[in-house]
Each structure stands twice: as C-alpha cells, then as structure tokens.
Amino acid sequence: MVDLAPMISYDEQLKRFLLEDVGSGDVTTRSVFSGESRRRKVTATIFAESDGVFCGGPFGARILSFSDPAATFDAIPDGQSYRAGERLVVMEGALESILLCERVILNLLKHLSGISSLTFLFVEKARLGRNSDRPLRITGTRKTLPGLRDFQRYAIRAGGGDDHRMRLDDGILIKDNHIAASASLPELIARVRRQAPHPLRIEMEADTPEQAREACRLKVDILLLDNMSPDLMKQLIPELRSIHPGVLLEVSGGITLDHIPALSTLDVDILSVGALTHSAPDASMRLDLLS
C-alpha cells in the first residue's frame, strides 16, 4: 500500500473546519454531563455501510488531536478498499473530546471516501476497457468546492486517479474564451509559446474537429477534445496523430461511468472527469460510541 499521507500541513484548514462546527463550545454535552463524566474515556468506531475506498485518515486523526492531544485514532490506510460492515476507524479519548469533533471527522471521511470510491470505479473501468499496454489516466478538474480543493484532489489520488492542474498558476490551458478574445489562433499560440514559464507545457481545448486539426498543426503539447462524441473522435484521432504524432490527447466534457467503455478504446491518454469532485456521493458510514 502506497503511503498517501499528505506531505504538507493542512492544520489551519482543519482547525477552521472544527471551529465552524464547535463555535464557542458544545453546550449540549456540557449541559448533559458533569465535568467528571465528560472526562471519562470512551471508544468511537466508524463502520462502513457499503463497499468503497477509504480516504481521510490523516485528516481525521489531526482533527481529533485538536480536541484531545491524548486521544488515539486508528484507521485503515487511505486508498484501501473496504467492504460493507468493516470497521474503518477506532477513536479512543475523553467523552467530551469525541463528541466535540466526531461529526466533523465523520463528514470529512464520508465526503473524501465518496470521491476516492468513485475515482476507483472510473480507474478500474478504464483499465478493463483498455486494449493496449498504455494506461489511460483518469484526472480530476478544477470543479471543486472552495476551500476543499486540496482535500478533494487528495481523495482522487487515493482512489487511483491523477492530478490535472491544481490552480491557474501551474498549467497553461487555452480555452474557448481565450480563443474567442484573440485575433488569430496562430498568433495566440506563438505569443503563449514566447511567454510561457519554463517548463510548463501548452494545452489547448478544442470544441470542433477543425480547431483540433489547427491546434495540432501549431504543435501544442496537449490537446483537449471537449464534448465530442466517441464516434467523431474515433474518426478524428488518427488524423490528429498523423499531423502531430507527439501530441498528448485528453478527453473531457460530461464523462460518466457509462462512457468509459467506449472512451477507453480510443487512442487517447487522459480522461478528465469533473464528476469525481462535483457529483461524487458521500460514502455511507456510521459512528458508534461506546463508554
């Protein structure tokens, strides 16, 4: 199992997640239990209610540590598949501490595991439908929730997917609005090639076959075929490869699991799927608390 633990600290964001839910304190727990009762040690266990791929353990552990530094958090590794009924997480700590953060932890684990589980389905379907040794990469997009992009894209990696550009500053992607606002495509590509920071590659989105052909004639590094049918791309791609053999071909636009069998037979390199983050259902989990 590859170690998918984050390489950078997300402490400030995770603290904000907890503070958003806690406010000035858990008035219910303080009202129901005495001080001594609130400090007694309890165990909270998170179980899977359906099959999936786990994600978010390091984040859950960190959130719990903010509430109770002495608490323990034991989870299966991120990226590991699980079955319905399986125990995913065991937390031990003071009752008040567990009750303070259990909802934030559960919500985050359900959301991230939902993304990693959906990504895994896309990756596996693409692998099974591929007729060549060249892998078909599944990537996310920038269609993420503000404040959650780092976490959501981490979940994609946990599910076996890959990263697309994370922000506007780490990749050049010429889209339809850039093209519409420019006098000519050759001049646009030439200008970008002169000004592009080294070593960023130049990617262009094409909505029509002629636009795709021109982009290949201009030798863009990556060509994104947007919202084209599999039948159209099947005819177009050999022509594009003959114009620019070294081009990296990406497909995007409303891709669902049902589209993967047809798309995986095409001579393309990447499928970018916005649904991984904007349409993934939360994983089904429950938390049981034992004194």
ROGU-136493 format. One record per residue: x, y, z of N, C-alpha, C in turn. Coordinates in steps of 0.02 Angstrom, whole numbers, plus 50000, padded with zeros to 5 digits. Example, Ala and Ser with C-alpha at 12.3 -4.5 7.8 and 13.67 -1.06 7.14 Angstrom:
ROGU-136493
506604971650390506154977550390506604983550390;506424988850354506844994750357506455000250394;
//
This chain:
ROGU-136493
500424994050000500005000050000500445006350000;500345010549951500725016749946500525021450003;501015024650033500875029450086500615035850054;499975037250065499665043050035499595048850083;499905048350142499855053750191500095060250162;499735065750176499925072250147500635074250166;500965077250118501655079250129501705086350159;501145089950159501155096550188500615096950242;500645101950283500185102550339499555106250318;498985103450335498335106650323498025108850389;498435109950440498175111350507497705117250509;497875122750476497445128650481496755127450452;496735123950395496085122350366495685117650410;496025112550437495665107750479495415111050543;495795115650571495565119350630494945123550614;494945126450554494355130350534493745125850527;493845119850500493285115150494492985113750563;493415112650613493185111050680492845117050712;493165122850707492885128850738492215130850708;492135129550643491505131050610490925127250643;491065121050666490535116950696490475118150771;491035119550805491035120050878490805126850903;491005132150868490865138850893491215139950959;490835142151010491135143451075491135137351120;490855131651097490865125651137490245121451129;490275115251152489715110451147489265111251207;488765115451201488335116951258487905110951277;487735106651230487325100851246487705096051292;488325094251272488715089651312488855092551382;488995098951384489125102151449488495102251493;487915102451462487295102551500487085095651523;487235090551483487015083751498487475080251548;488125081451542488605077751583488975082251632;489135079551690489555083251737490265083351713;490685087451745491385088051724491735081451726;491645077451779491975071051785491735066151733;491085066151719490805061551669491055063351599;491125069651587491355071851521492075069551507;492465068651560493165066851551493295059251549;492775055251558492885047951557493065045651487;493455040351483493705037851419493175033651384;493085034851320492595031251280492915029151214;492585024651179492805022251113492275023951061;492485026751005492035028150950492295024350889;491845020650856492035016450799491635018550738;491975019250682491635020850619491625014550577;491025012650556490915006650515490695008650445;490875004550396490645005550327489955002450319;489505006050287488845003450272488775001250199;489305002250160489324999950091490044999050071;490184995750015490864994849992491155001449968;491815002049971492125008249946492875008249953;493175014149945493895015249953493975020750005;494365019450057494425023950114494875029850098;494705035550128495125041550122494985046350180;495525049450205495445054750254495715053150323;496015047350332496265045450398496735050550429;497245052750394497705057650425497355064150445;496845066150407496475072250425496045071150486;495715065450490495305063950548495725063550612;496305060450606496745059950665496965066850689;497095071250642497325077950661496755081850695;496155081250668495585084750698495475082350770;495505075750780495425073050847495965075650894;496575076450869497115078850912497005086050935;496655090050895496495096850916496025096750976;495565091850976495085091351030495375088151092;495815083151081496105079451137496785076751116;497335080051135498005077751115498175070751139;497835068451192497975061851219497565056351186;497085058151144496655053251111497035049351059;496775043351042497085039250990496605038450931;496885037850872496485037250811496805031750768;496455026150759496725020550722496265019250662;496535019950601496125019350540496475014850490;496085011950444496385008250389496745013250344;497225011150304497605015850262497165019250209;497325025450195496995028850139497155025150074;496655024450031496735020949968496575013549973;496415011050032496255003950041495505002750029;495354997549992494654995649981494364992550045;493714993450054493384990450111492704987750090;492424983450134491774980450120491264982950171;490644982550153490104984550199490164980650264;490084984250320490134981150386490824981350416;491334983050376492024983150400492144989050447;492554988050497492754993350543493304997450509;493185003950504493645008350469494075012450516;493785014750571494135019250617493945017450688;494435017550733494295016950805494635022950839;494235026850876494495032550913494385031350988;494885033051027494825032551100495045039151131;494625041751175494785048051208494235050051256;494295055951284493795058351331493125059251296;492585057851331491915058351302491795065251271;491955070451308491825077251284492235078551220;492835076051217493265077251158492995073651097;492775067451106492495063651049491865066951023;491415068951070490785071951049490905078751015;491445082051034491595088551006491765088250931;492095082850910492355082750842492105077050799;491685072550827491505066650789491125068250725;490695073350726490305074950666490755077750611;491225081950629491685084750578492105079250547;492355074750589492765069250564492355064750518;491765062850540491345058350501491145061550434;490955067850436490755071250374491335071350324;491935073050349492515073550304492705066650276;492705061550318492875054850294492365052350244;491725053650255491205051450208491285054950141;491425061450143491495065150082492105062950042;492675062550075493295060750040493275053450017;492995049050057492955041950037492455041149979;491955045449976491505045249919491865046949854;492305051949857492695053849798493185048349779;493545045649828494035040449813493695034149787;493095032649813492735026749790492505027549718;492235033449700492015034649632492615034749584;493165037749605493765037849564494005030749549;493995026549600494205019549591493785016049538;493125017349538492685014349487492875016549417;493025023049409493235025649344493905022449322;494375022249369495035019549352494995012249333;494615008349370494555001249355494195000049289;493675003849276493305003049213493745004849154;494145010049161494605012049108495135006749097;495385003849151495894998549145495624992449109;495014990449127494714984449098494534985449025;494384991649006494184992848937494764994448890;495364995048917495944996848877496214990848839;496344991748775496594986248733497344986648721;497674991448751498404992248741498744992348809;499414992048806499804992248868499864999348895;499695004348854499745011348877499165012848923;499305015048984498745016449031498345022449009;497715022449027497265028149017497175031549084;497455037549091497445041049156496765044449166;496525043949228495915047449249496135053249294;495945059349275496125065149316495505068949338;495585072749392495065077249414495105083849375;494695088549395494695095249365494685100449420;494625106849400494575112149449493845113249471;493405108649455492705109149478492665106249548;492945110049595492975108049665492635113449707;492495111749770492195116549816492725121149844;492605127649846493105132249876493295130049946;493935130049959494185128050025494315120550032;494045116549985494115109349990494535106349934;494805110449890495145107649831495725103049850;496155105149896496715100849915496475094149940;495945094049979495685087850008495355083549954;494955086749911494605082949860495085079949809;495605083749790496085081149742496515075649774;496645076349839496995071049876496575064549874;495915065249880495475059449878495485056049810;495555060049757495605057149690496235052849685;496785055349712497405051349711497325044949752;496975045349808496865039449849496465034149812;496035036349766495635031649726495995029149664;496615031249654497005028849597497015033649538;496705039549546496715044549493497335048849495;497375053449447497955057849441497745065049446;498235069349454498105076549457498105079849389;497645084349379497675089149324497995095349355;497945101149322498225107149353497815108649416;498155110649468497835111949531497535119049533;497925123749505497715130749505497875133949437;497685140049429497815143549366498555144849355;498955144549408499655146349401500115140349387;499845134249383500295128549373500155124749309;499805127849263499695124749198499395129649149;499575128949085499305133249033498775129248996;498165131549000497605128348965497215133748928;497295133848862496955138748820496255136148805;495755139948829495065137748822494695142048771;494045140548762493655143848710493625151348718;493595153648781493565160948792494215164448772;494785161148784495415164048762495435164548686;495205159248653495215159148580494745164348552;494145164948581493645169648556493875176848563;494285178248614494505185048627495145186848589;495405182148549496035183348513495895184148438;496355187848405496275189248333496375182948292;496885179048308497015172948270497335167848315;497195161448302497465156048342498225155348334;498505155848273499225155448266499585160848307;499335166948306499645172348345499585170948419;499015168348441498915166648511499425161448534;499495155948496499955150648515500675153148515;500845157248465501535159948462501675164248522;501205168448542501295172848599501375168748664;500945163748672500985159548731501655155848734;501875153448676502505149748674503095154248694;503055160648675503585165248694503575166848768;502985167248798502915169748866502825164248918;502715158148897502575152748945503175151548990;503055151349056503615149849102503895142849088;504535142249090504855135749083504745131849148;504565125349146504485120949088503745119249075;503285123849084502575122349075502415120549003;502005115348996501775113348929501155117448910;501025117648846500455121548820499895116648801;499325117548834498735113548819498195118048790;497825115348741497285119148711496655114848709;496095117948722495445114748718495155115848648;494905110548616494605110948550493885108548553;493435112548526492725110748526492505107848459;492905108748407492715106448340493305102748309;493175098448259493725094948225494225099648193;493985105048162494445109648129494895113148180;494605114948236495005118048289495545113248313;495365106848320495845101648342496395100748291;496215100748227496725100048175497215105948176;496945112048182497375117848183497835117848243;497575115748301497995115348361498575110548350;498445104948317498975100048303499475102848253;499225106448203499685109548155500145114648190;499885117748242500275122648280500705119448334;500655112848339501095108848383501005110648458;500375111148480500265111748552500495105248585;500675105548648500925099548683500355094748701;499795097648722499225093648744498595096348710;498185091948683497565093948651496985090848689;496525095148713495935092848748495345092848701;495065086948688494475086348646493865086848691;493495092348684492965093948732492275092648702;491885088548738491195087148720491115084548649;491565080148628491505076848563491265069648574;490865067148528490605060348534491155055248520;491105049248549491595044048535491655042348461;491095042348425491125040848353491515046148315;491405052448332491775057848299492525057348315;492685056148378493385055748398493725049648367;493365044248359493655038248329493895039748258;493535043848221493725045748154494275051148154;494235055748203494675061548204495375059948230;495425055748280496065054848316496625052248271;496515047348226497065045348182497335051048139;496885055548118497095061348079497525065948122;497325067048184497705071348229498385068448244;498425061848253499065058548266499535059148206;499245059048146499665059648087499935066748079;499545071748100499765078748097500295080148149;500185077548210500635079048266500705072648308;501165068148288501235061648322501375062148397;501705067548418501895068048488501385071248534;500815073048507500315076648548500025071948601;499915074648660499575071048714498825072648707;498405067548701497695068648690497295067548753;496895072348770496465072148829495735072948806;495285069648841494575069948827494215072448889;493735076948880493355079548936492665081548912;492225082648961491555085048945491005080148963;490735080749024490155076749045490275069249047;490885067149061491045059949061490745056549122;490395051049110490115046949163490405039949158;490255035749207490495028749205490245025149143;489645026749120489365023449061489765024948998;490115030648997490505032548939491185029048935;491425026348991492115023848994492255018148946;491815013148939491985007648892492135010148822;491735014848796491855017348728492485021748726;492575026048776493145030548776493805026848786;493795021448823494415017848837494695014348775;494285013448723494535010348662494865015348615;494805021748630495095026948588495845027748602;496205030248553496925031448560497045038148594;496835038548657496925044648697497315043048760;497565048248793498005047248850497675048748917;497205053448918496925055948981496175057048974;495805055349026495105057349032495055061849093;494845067949085494745072449142494005072649159;493855071249223493165069949244492975074549301;492565079649286492345084149339491895080749389;491545075449369491075072049413491415069049474;492075067849470492425064849527492345069149590;492315075749580492255080249638491575083549643;491265085249587490625088949593490015084449597;490095077949584489505073549586489605067049624;490165066349660490275060249698489815059949759;489445054549768489035053949829489475052649890;489265055049948489635053450009489615045950022;490165043250047490175036250067489695035250126;489415029250129488945027650183489315024650242;489325028350299489675026250359489245027950420;489375024550474489035026250538489545026150593;489425030150645489865030450702489495027850764;489795022950797489515020250859489955022350917;489655024750970490015027051029489885022351087;490435019751118490385015251174490745018251234;490435018051292490765020451353491245015151379;
//
